[in-house]
Amino acid sequence: MAVPGIGASAPDFNLPRDGGGRVSLAEFHGKPLVLFFYPKDDTTGCTAESLAFTALAAEFEAAGAAVIGMSPDSAACHDKFIKKHRLSVALASDEEKTTLQAYGVWKEKSMYGRNFMGVERTTFLIRQDGTIATIWQKVKVQGHAETVLEAVRNLAA
């Protein structure tokens, strides 16, 4: 599936999350949501990205926004990842890849001449009304969380 466009309704989801609960898009109606998709728990880039969002968690909260990371890893894997790196962001598990596909981030990738399916690192800023405000595709981790925080602050202004 293609990535939904800016102004489109964000695709709904209701998925297992770290800690044994579930998380859904509907829970965040009325507040901005940062939804960052990443390939795999406990890899270099994914750890750096999750740590960057964790470091700014209080600032996102002060700006009125929630932050959720999502990957195809299991909720149990997320629990280990959170514990190991002391993460404070919620992590949703999409083992069936339905939400990853709905957001258009489950794509064919290539590494060392080998093609495979995987998550393209992408972040969505979803407005209070559930529409997509901003999309960052093929994210480079360095400075990304700060850029997203600035966009959240501008959204609230």
Order of alpha helices (4+ residues) and beta strands (2+ residues): beta-beta-beta-alpha-alpha-beta-alpha-beta-alpha-beta-beta-beta-beta-alpha
